[in-house]
Amino acid sequence: MDRLKAMTGKHDDKVDQGMQKAGDKMDDRTGGKHSDKIDRGVDEGQKRTGDGDTMP
């Protein structure tokens, strides 16, 4: 687990990009019905990895 935390800290921008892409894909698959919940989940996940949210 420590290794994973260190890796996400070093590559926070890439982790945030991956979370954003995954959120976008889920939003597409649900037809936009849960966009607000998906966006909140992605935002919270981005805050909890590395130094925080690096995506605009």
N, CA, C, O and CB atoms as a CASP TS submission, in Angstrom:
PFRMAT TS
TARGET T0000
AUTHOR 0000-0000-0000
METHOD Language model
MODEL 1
PARENT N/A
ATOM      1  N   MET     1       0.816  -1.180   0.000  1.00  0.00           N
ATOM      2  CA  MET     1       0.000   0.000   0.000  1.00  0.00           C
ATOM      3  C   MET     1       0.869   1.257   0.000  1.00  0.00           C
ATOM      4  O   MET     1       0.545   2.237  -0.670  1.00  0.00           O
ATOM      5  CB  MET     1      -0.934  -0.009   1.196  1.00  0.00           C
ATOM      6  N   ASP     2       1.961   1.228   0.743  1.00  0.00           N
ATOM      7  CA  ASP     2       2.859   2.383   0.771  1.00  0.00           C
ATOM      8  C   ASP     2       3.442   2.654  -0.609  1.00  0.00           C
ATOM      9  O   ASP     2       3.609   3.806  -1.011  1.00  0.00           O
ATOM     10  CB  ASP     2       3.988   2.161   1.782  1.00  0.00           C
ATOM     11  N   ARG     3       3.743   1.597  -1.318  1.00  0.00           N
ATOM     12  CA  ARG     3       4.296   1.736  -2.672  1.00  0.00           C
ATOM     13  C   ARG     3       3.279   2.407  -3.608  1.00  0.00           C
ATOM     14  O   ARG     3       3.641   3.258  -4.420  1.00  0.00           O
ATOM     15  CB  ARG     3       4.704   0.347  -3.234  1.00  0.00           C
ATOM     16  N   LEU     4       2.022   2.020  -3.486  1.00  0.00           N
ATOM     17  CA  LEU     4       0.963   2.608  -4.296  1.00  0.00           C
ATOM     18  C   LEU     4       0.782   4.087  -3.962  1.00  0.00           C
ATOM     19  O   LEU     4       0.617   4.910  -4.863  1.00  0.00           O
ATOM     20  CB  LEU     4      -0.354   1.853  -4.086  1.00  0.00           C
ATOM     21  N   LYS     5       0.814   4.429  -2.672  1.00  0.00           N
ATOM     22  CA  LYS     5       0.692   5.830  -2.268  1.00  0.00           C
ATOM     23  C   LYS     5       1.845   6.656  -2.817  1.00  0.00           C
ATOM     24  O   LYS     5       1.640   7.778  -3.279  1.00  0.00           O
ATOM     25  CB  LYS     5       0.642   5.947  -0.741  1.00  0.00           C
ATOM     26  N   ALA     6       3.050   6.111  -2.771  1.00  0.00           N
ATOM     27  CA  ALA     6       4.209   6.833  -3.286  1.00  0.00           C
ATOM     28  C   ALA     6       4.094   7.045  -4.789  1.00  0.00           C
ATOM     29  O   ALA     6       4.434   8.111  -5.301  1.00  0.00           O
ATOM     30  CB  ALA     6       5.497   6.079  -2.957  1.00  0.00           C
ATOM     31  N   MET     7       3.618   6.033  -5.483  1.00  0.00           N
ATOM     32  CA  MET     7       3.477   6.133  -6.933  1.00  0.00           C
ATOM     33  C   MET     7       2.415   7.169  -7.313  1.00  0.00           C
ATOM     34  O   MET     7       2.619   7.945  -8.246  1.00  0.00           O
ATOM     35  CB  MET     7       3.118   4.764  -7.529  1.00  0.00           C
ATOM     36  N   THR     8       1.302   7.189  -6.612  1.00  0.00           N
ATOM     37  CA  THR     8       0.264   8.168  -6.931  1.00  0.00           C
ATOM     38  C   THR     8       0.723   9.575  -6.589  1.00  0.00           C
ATOM     39  O   THR     8       0.312  10.538  -7.236  1.00  0.00           O
ATOM     40  CB  THR     8      -1.030   7.841  -6.185  1.00  0.00           C
ATOM     41  N   GLY     9       1.565   9.699  -5.582  1.00  0.00           N
ATOM     42  CA  GLY     9       2.101  11.005  -5.230  1.00  0.00           C
ATOM     43  C   GLY     9       3.027  11.547  -6.298  1.00  0.00           C
ATOM     44  O   GLY     9       3.003  12.740  -6.602  1.00  0.00           O
ATOM     45  N   LYS    10       3.844  10.677  -6.868  1.00  0.00           N
ATOM     46  CA  LYS    10       4.786  11.088  -7.913  1.00  0.00           C
ATOM     47  C   LYS    10       4.086  11.397  -9.222  1.00  0.00           C
ATOM     48  O   LYS    10       4.538  12.252  -9.984  1.00  0.00           O
ATOM     49  CB  LYS    10       5.824  10.010  -8.136  1.00  0.00           C
ATOM     50  N   HIS    11       3.009  10.721  -9.485  1.00  0.00           N
ATOM     51  CA  HIS    11       2.323  10.827 -10.781  1.00  0.00           C
ATOM     52  C   HIS    11       0.885  11.310 -10.610  1.00  0.00           C
ATOM     53  O   HIS    11      -0.027  10.811 -11.269  1.00  0.00           O
ATOM     54  CB  HIS    11       2.336   9.471 -11.505  1.00  0.00           C
ATOM     55  N   ASP    12       0.692  12.271  -9.734  1.00  0.00           N
ATOM     56  CA  ASP    12      -0.651  12.760  -9.434  1.00  0.00           C
ATOM     57  C   ASP    12      -1.380  13.251 -10.674  1.00  0.00           C
ATOM     58  O   ASP    12      -2.582  13.025 -10.817  1.00  0.00           O
ATOM     59  CB  ASP    12      -0.579  13.871  -8.417  1.00  0.00           C
ATOM     60  N   ASP    13      -0.672  13.916 -11.565  1.00  0.00           N
ATOM     61  CA  ASP    13      -1.321  14.425 -12.777  1.00  0.00           C
ATOM     62  C   ASP    13      -1.867  13.293 -13.632  1.00  0.00           C
ATOM     63  O   ASP    13      -2.967  13.403 -14.173  1.00  0.00           O
ATOM     64  CB  ASP    13      -0.341  15.263 -13.592  1.00  0.00           C
ATOM     65  N   LYS    14      -1.120  12.219 -13.759  1.00  0.00           N
ATOM     66  CA  LYS    14      -1.566  11.068 -14.559  1.00  0.00           C
ATOM     67  C   LYS    14      -2.731  10.344 -13.889  1.00  0.00           C
ATOM     68  O   LYS    14      -3.664   9.906 -14.562  1.00  0.00           O
ATOM     69  CB  LYS    14      -0.401  10.088 -14.782  1.00  0.00           C
ATOM     70  N   VAL    15      -2.677  10.221 -12.570  1.00  0.00           N
ATOM     71  CA  VAL    15      -3.763   9.576 -11.835  1.00  0.00           C
ATOM     72  C   VAL    15      -5.042  10.392 -11.999  1.00  0.00           C
ATOM     73  O   VAL    15      -6.112   9.832 -12.239  1.00  0.00           O
ATOM     74  CB  VAL    15      -3.401   9.420 -10.331  1.00  0.00           C
ATOM     75  N   ASP    16      -4.932  11.720 -11.869  1.00  0.00           N
ATOM     76  CA  ASP    16      -6.097  12.581 -12.028  1.00  0.00           C
ATOM     77  C   ASP    16      -6.674  12.484 -13.438  1.00  0.00           C
ATOM     78  O   ASP    16      -7.893  12.464 -13.610  1.00  0.00           O
ATOM     79  CB  ASP    16      -5.730  14.027 -11.711  1.00  0.00           C
ATOM     80  N   GLN    17      -5.810  12.423 -14.439  1.00  0.00           N
ATOM     81  CA  GLN    17      -6.272  12.285 -15.823  1.00  0.00           C
ATOM     82  C   GLN    17      -7.013  10.966 -16.012  1.00  0.00           C
ATOM     83  O   GLN    17      -8.056  10.918 -16.663  1.00  0.00           O
ATOM     84  CB  GLN    17      -5.085  12.373 -16.804  1.00  0.00           C
ATOM     85  N   GLY    18      -6.468   9.900 -15.439  1.00  0.00           N
ATOM     86  CA  GLY    18      -7.112   8.587 -15.538  1.00  0.00           C
ATOM     87  C   GLY    18      -8.472   8.574 -14.873  1.00  0.00           C
ATOM     88  O   GLY    18      -9.423   7.999 -15.404  1.00  0.00           O
ATOM     89  N   MET    19      -8.571   9.211 -13.703  1.00  0.00           N
ATOM     90  CA  MET    19      -9.861   9.293 -13.020  1.00  0.00           C
ATOM     91  C   MET    19     -10.863  10.087 -13.850  1.00  0.00           C
ATOM     92  O   MET    19     -12.037   9.725 -13.929  1.00  0.00           O
ATOM     93  CB  MET    19      -9.697   9.932 -11.634  1.00  0.00           C
ATOM     94  N   GLN    20     -10.403  11.156 -14.462  1.00  0.00           N
ATOM     95  CA  GLN    20     -11.286  11.983 -15.291  1.00  0.00           C
ATOM     96  C   GLN    20     -11.800  11.184 -16.487  1.00  0.00           C
ATOM     97  O   GLN    20     -12.984  11.244 -16.818  1.00  0.00           O
ATOM     98  CB  GLN    20     -10.547  13.250 -15.774  1.00  0.00           C
ATOM     99  N   LYS    21     -10.896  10.432 -17.139  1.00  0.00           N
ATOM    100  CA  LYS    21     -11.301   9.616 -18.283  1.00  0.00           C
ATOM    101  C   LYS    21     -12.305   8.540 -17.866  1.00  0.00           C
ATOM    102  O   LYS    21     -13.288   8.291 -18.565  1.00  0.00           O
ATOM    103  CB  LYS    21     -10.073   8.967 -18.934  1.00  0.00           C
ATOM    104  N   ALA    22     -12.047   7.907 -16.720  1.00  0.00           N
ATOM    105  CA  ALA    22     -12.953   6.873 -16.236  1.00  0.00           C
ATOM    106  C   ALA    22     -14.323   7.468 -15.918  1.00  0.00           C
ATOM    107  O   ALA    22     -15.354   6.870 -16.227  1.00  0.00           O
ATOM    108  CB  ALA    22     -12.368   6.183 -14.993  1.00  0.00           C
ATOM    109  N   GLY    23     -14.327   8.640 -15.304  1.00  0.00           N
ATOM    110  CA  GLY    23     -15.592   9.315 -14.999  1.00  0.00           C
ATOM    111  C   GLY    23     -16.357   9.673 -16.254  1.00  0.00           C
ATOM    112  O   GLY    23     -17.575   9.512 -16.317  1.00  0.00           O
ATOM    113  N   ASP    24     -15.635  10.163 -17.261  1.00  0.00           N
ATOM    114  CA  ASP    24     -16.278  10.500 -18.536  1.00  0.00           C
ATOM    115  C   ASP    24     -16.883   9.268 -19.191  1.00  0.00           C
ATOM    116  O   ASP    24     -17.979   9.325 -19.750  1.00  0.00           O
ATOM    117  CB  ASP    24     -15.272  11.153 -19.487  1.00  0.00           C
ATOM    118  N   LYS    25     -16.165   8.158 -19.120  1.00  0.00           N
ATOM    119  CA  LYS    25     -16.652   6.906 -19.712  1.00  0.00           C
ATOM    120  C   LYS    25     -17.915   6.419 -18.985  1.00  0.00           C
ATOM    121  O   LYS    25     -18.878   5.986 -19.619  1.00  0.00           O
ATOM    122  CB  LYS    25     -15.547   5.816 -19.658  1.00  0.00           C
ATOM    123  N   MET    26     -17.896   6.497 -17.645  1.00  0.00           N
ATOM    124  CA  MET    26     -19.081   6.094 -16.886  1.00  0.00           C
ATOM    125  C   MET    26     -20.260   7.001 -17.214  1.00  0.00           C
ATOM    126  O   MET    26     -21.395   6.538 -17.330  1.00  0.00           O
ATOM    127  CB  MET    26     -18.792   6.122 -15.374  1.00  0.00           C
ATOM    128  N   ASP    27     -19.989   8.285 -17.363  1.00  0.00           N
ATOM    129  CA  ASP    27     -21.039   9.237 -17.699  1.00  0.00           C
ATOM    130  C   ASP    27     -21.651   8.901 -19.058  1.00  0.00           C
ATOM    131  O   ASP    27     -22.870   8.949 -19.223  1.00  0.00           O
ATOM    132  CB  ASP    27     -20.484  10.670 -17.699  1.00  0.00           C
ATOM    133  N   ASP    28     -20.800   8.559 -20.032  1.00  0.00           N
ATOM    134  CA  ASP    28     -21.291   8.163 -21.351  1.00  0.00           C
ATOM    135  C   ASP    28     -22.152   6.909 -21.271  1.00  0.00           C
ATOM    136  O   ASP    28     -23.211   6.836 -21.894  1.00  0.00           O
ATOM    137  CB  ASP    28     -20.123   7.931 -22.303  1.00  0.00           C
ATOM    138  N   ARG    29     -21.697   5.929 -20.508  1.00  0.00           N
ATOM    139  CA  ARG    29     -22.417   4.658 -20.420  1.00  0.00           C
ATOM    140  C   ARG    29     -23.757   4.774 -19.692  1.00  0.00           C
ATOM    141  O   ARG    29     -24.669   3.984 -19.936  1.00  0.00           O
ATOM    142  CB  ARG    29     -21.556   3.636 -19.722  1.00  0.00           C
ATOM    143  N   THR    30     -23.873   5.746 -18.812  1.00  0.00           N
ATOM    144  CA  THR    30     -25.133   5.924 -18.095  1.00  0.00           C
ATOM    145  C   THR    30     -26.023   6.954 -18.777  1.00  0.00           C
ATOM    146  O   THR    30     -27.101   7.273 -18.275  1.00  0.00           O
ATOM    147  CB  THR    30     -24.867   6.342 -16.654  1.00  0.00           C
ATOM    148  N   GLY    31     -25.586   7.468 -19.904  1.00  0.00           N
ATOM    149  CA  GLY    31     -26.384   8.431 -20.649  1.00  0.00           C
ATOM    150  C   GLY    31     -26.510   9.777 -19.958  1.00  0.00           C
ATOM    151  O   GLY    31     -27.457  10.522 -20.211  1.00  0.00           O
ATOM    152  N   GLY    32     -25.566  10.090 -19.091  1.00  0.00           N
ATOM    153  CA  GLY    32     -25.580  11.372 -18.406  1.00  0.00           C
ATOM    154  C   GLY    32     -26.568  11.466 -17.261  1.00  0.00           C
ATOM    155  O   GLY    32     -26.765  12.542 -16.697  1.00  0.00           O
ATOM    156  N   LYS    33     -27.195  10.347 -16.910  1.00  0.00           N
ATOM    157  CA  LYS    33     -28.216  10.356 -15.859  1.00  0.00           C
ATOM    158  C   LYS    33     -27.640  10.638 -14.474  1.00  0.00           C
ATOM    159  O   LYS    33     -28.344  11.138 -13.597  1.00  0.00           O
ATOM    160  CB  LYS    33     -28.943   9.031 -15.840  1.00  0.00           C
ATOM    161  N   HIS    34     -26.373  10.321 -14.280  1.00  0.00           N
ATOM    162  CA  HIS    34     -25.754  10.458 -12.956  1.00  0.00           C
ATOM    163  C   HIS    34     -24.524  11.355 -13.002  1.00  0.00           C
ATOM    164  O   HIS    34     -23.601  11.176 -12.208  1.00  0.00           O
ATOM    165  CB  HIS    34     -25.371   9.087 -12.405  1.00  0.00           C
ATOM    166  N   SER    35     -24.499  12.302 -13.908  1.00  0.00           N
ATOM    167  CA  SER    35     -23.335  13.161 -14.111  1.00  0.00           C
ATOM    168  C   SER    35     -22.876  13.848 -12.836  1.00  0.00           C
ATOM    169  O   SER    35     -21.679  13.885 -12.549  1.00  0.00           O
ATOM    170  CB  SER    35     -23.640  14.197 -15.152  1.00  0.00           C
ATOM    171  N   ASP    36     -23.804  14.388 -12.073  1.00  0.00           N
ATOM    172  CA  ASP    36     -23.436  15.117 -10.864  1.00  0.00           C
ATOM    173  C   ASP    36     -22.764  14.212  -9.834  1.00  0.00           C
ATOM    174  O   ASP    36     -21.793  14.611  -9.190  1.00  0.00           O
ATOM    175  CB  ASP    36     -24.667  15.769 -10.255  1.00  0.00           C
ATOM    176  N   LYS    37     -23.279  13.005  -9.682  1.00  0.00           N
ATOM    177  CA  LYS    37     -22.698  12.061  -8.727  1.00  0.00           C
ATOM    178  C   LYS    37     -21.333  11.567  -9.197  1.00  0.00           C
ATOM    179  O   LYS    37     -20.409  11.429  -8.395  1.00  0.00           O
ATOM    180  CB  LYS    37     -23.640  10.873  -8.513  1.00  0.00           C
ATOM    181  N   ILE    38     -21.209  11.303 -10.482  1.00  0.00           N
ATOM    182  CA  ILE    38     -19.936  10.848 -11.036  1.00  0.00           C
ATOM    183  C   ILE    38     -18.887  11.948 -10.883  1.00  0.00           C
ATOM    184  O   ILE    38     -17.756  11.675 -10.481  1.00  0.00           O
ATOM    185  CB  ILE    38     -20.094  10.445 -12.528  1.00  0.00           C
ATOM    186  N   ASP    39     -19.252  13.181 -11.199  1.00  0.00           N
ATOM    187  CA  ASP    39     -18.314  14.298 -11.080  1.00  0.00           C
ATOM    188  C   ASP    39     -17.856  14.491  -9.636  1.00  0.00           C
ATOM    189  O   ASP    39     -16.678  14.738  -9.380  1.00  0.00           O
ATOM    190  CB  ASP    39     -18.955  15.587 -11.601  1.00  0.00           C
ATOM    191  N   ARG    40     -18.793  14.377  -8.695  1.00  0.00           N
ATOM    192  CA  ARG    40     -18.425  14.503  -7.276  1.00  0.00           C
ATOM    193  C   ARG    40     -17.467  13.402  -6.858  1.00  0.00           C
ATOM    194  O   ARG    40     -16.515  13.652  -6.118  1.00  0.00           O
ATOM    195  CB  ARG    40     -19.675  14.465  -6.389  1.00  0.00           C
ATOM    196  N   GLY    41     -17.713  12.180  -7.330  1.00  0.00           N
ATOM    197  CA  GLY    41     -16.838  11.061  -7.002  1.00  0.00           C
ATOM    198  C   GLY    41     -15.448  11.237  -7.568  1.00  0.00           C
ATOM    199  O   GLY    41     -14.454  10.967  -6.893  1.00  0.00           O
ATOM    200  N   VAL    42     -15.377  11.694  -8.816  1.00  0.00           N
ATOM    201  CA  VAL    42     -14.078  11.930  -9.448  1.00  0.00           C
ATOM    202  C   VAL    42     -13.339  13.041  -8.712  1.00  0.00           C
ATOM    203  O   VAL    42     -12.149  12.913  -8.421  1.00  0.00           O
ATOM    204  CB  VAL    42     -14.249  12.292 -10.944  1.00  0.00           C
ATOM    205  N   ASP    43     -14.036  14.121  -8.414  1.00  0.00           N
ATOM    206  CA  ASP    43     -13.406  15.238  -7.699  1.00  0.00           C
ATOM    207  C   ASP    43     -12.854  14.802  -6.345  1.00  0.00           C
ATOM    208  O   ASP    43     -11.740  15.168  -5.971  1.00  0.00           O
ATOM    209  CB  ASP    43     -14.410  16.375  -7.507  1.00  0.00           C
ATOM    210  N   GLU    44     -13.636  14.025  -5.623  1.00  0.00           N
ATOM    211  CA  GLU    44     -13.201  13.558  -4.303  1.00  0.00           C
ATOM    212  C   GLU    44     -12.006  12.618  -4.432  1.00  0.00           C
ATOM    213  O   GLU    44     -11.066  12.700  -3.642  1.00  0.00           O
ATOM    214  CB  GLU    44     -14.358  12.849  -3.571  1.00  0.00           C
ATOM    215  N   GLY    45     -12.034  11.738  -5.409  1.00  0.00           N
ATOM    216  CA  GLY    45     -10.905  10.839  -5.638  1.00  0.00           C
ATOM    217  C   GLY    45      -9.632  11.594  -5.988  1.00  0.00           C
ATOM    218  O   GLY    45      -8.546  11.249  -5.524  1.00  0.00           O
ATOM    219  N   GLN    46      -9.773  12.619  -6.804  1.00  0.00           N
ATOM    220  CA  GLN    46      -8.614  13.421  -7.183  1.00  0.00           C
ATOM    221  C   GLN    46      -8.040  14.166  -5.983  1.00  0.00           C
ATOM    222  O   GLN    46      -6.824  14.325  -5.874  1.00  0.00           O
ATOM    223  CB  GLN    46      -8.992  14.411  -8.282  1.00  0.00           C
ATOM    224  N   LYS    47      -8.897  14.617  -5.094  1.00  0.00           N
ATOM    225  CA  LYS    47      -8.419  15.312  -3.890  1.00  0.00           C
ATOM    226  C   LYS    47      -7.618  14.384  -2.978  1.00  0.00           C
ATOM    227  O   LYS    47      -6.706  14.824  -2.278  1.00  0.00           O
ATOM    228  CB  LYS    47      -9.602  15.901  -3.116  1.00  0.00           C
ATOM    229  N   ARG    48      -7.965  13.105  -2.993  1.00  0.00           N
ATOM    230  CA  ARG    48      -7.363  12.154  -2.057  1.00  0.00           C
ATOM    231  C   ARG    48      -6.091  11.495  -2.590  1.00  0.00           C
ATOM    232  O   ARG    48      -5.456  10.720  -1.875  1.00  0.00           O
ATOM    233  CB  ARG    48      -8.365  11.089  -1.711  1.00  0.00           C
ATOM    234  N   THR    49      -5.713  11.786  -3.818  1.00  0.00           N
ATOM    235  CA  THR    49      -4.481  11.206  -4.365  1.00  0.00           C
ATOM    236  C   THR    49      -3.435  12.296  -4.518  1.00  0.00           C
ATOM    237  O   THR    49      -3.755  13.429  -4.875  1.00  0.00           O
ATOM    238  CB  THR    49      -4.746  10.511  -5.729  1.00  0.00           C
ATOM    239  N   GLY    50      -2.209  11.956  -4.253  1.00  0.00           N
ATOM    240  CA  GLY    50      -1.107  12.892  -4.437  1.00  0.00           C
ATOM    241  C   GLY    50      -1.312  14.187  -3.677  1.00  0.00           C
ATOM    242  O   GLY    50      -1.722  14.197  -2.516  1.00  0.00           O
ATOM    243  N   ASP    51      -1.014  15.284  -4.367  1.00  0.00           N
ATOM    244  CA  ASP    51      -1.111  16.604  -3.745  1.00  0.00           C
ATOM    245  C   ASP    51      -2.478  17.234  -3.941  1.00  0.00           C
ATOM    246  O   ASP    51      -2.672  18.403  -3.609  1.00  0.00           O
ATOM    247  CB  ASP    51      -0.048  17.519  -4.301  1.00  0.00           C
ATOM    248  N   GLY    52      -3.406  16.498  -4.463  1.00  0.00           N
ATOM    249  CA  GLY    52      -4.750  17.020  -4.664  1.00  0.00           C
ATOM    250  C   GLY    52      -5.112  17.115  -6.119  1.00  0.00           C
ATOM    251  O   GLY    52      -4.420  16.578  -6.984  1.00  0.00           O
ATOM    252  N   ASP    53      -6.188  17.793  -6.380  1.00  0.00           N
ATOM    253  CA  ASP    53      -6.739  17.897  -7.720  1.00  0.00           C
ATOM    254  C   ASP    53      -5.842  18.738  -8.622  1.00  0.00           C
ATOM    255  O   ASP    53      -5.593  19.911  -8.342  1.00  0.00           O
ATOM    256  CB  ASP    53      -8.139  18.492  -7.669  1.00  0.00           C
ATOM    257  N   THR    54      -5.355  18.129  -9.711  1.00  0.00           N
ATOM    258  CA  THR    54      -4.541  18.878 -10.668  1.00  0.00           C
ATOM    259  C   THR    54      -5.294  19.161 -11.940  1.00  0.00           C
ATOM    260  O   THR    54      -4.791  19.855 -12.824  1.00  0.00           O
ATOM    261  CB  THR    54      -3.274  18.128 -10.987  1.00  0.00           C
ATOM    262  N   MET    55      -6.505  18.628 -12.045  1.00  0.00           N
ATOM    263  CA  MET    55      -7.306  18.854 -13.253  1.00  0.00           C
ATOM    264  C   MET    55      -8.184  20.070 -13.044  1.00  0.00           C
ATOM    265  O   MET    55      -8.670  20.305 -11.937  1.00  0.00           O
ATOM    266  CB  MET    55      -8.170  17.608 -13.601  1.00  0.00           C
ATOM    267  N   PRO    56      -8.395  20.854 -14.111  1.00  0.00           N
ATOM    268  CA  PRO    56      -9.255  22.032 -13.981  1.00  0.00           C
ATOM    269  C   PRO    56     -10.712  21.655 -13.772  1.00  0.00           C
ATOM    270  O   PRO    56     -11.565  22.534 -13.644  1.00  0.00           O
ATOM    271  CB  PRO    56      -9.128  22.910 -15.209  1.00  0.00           C
TER
END
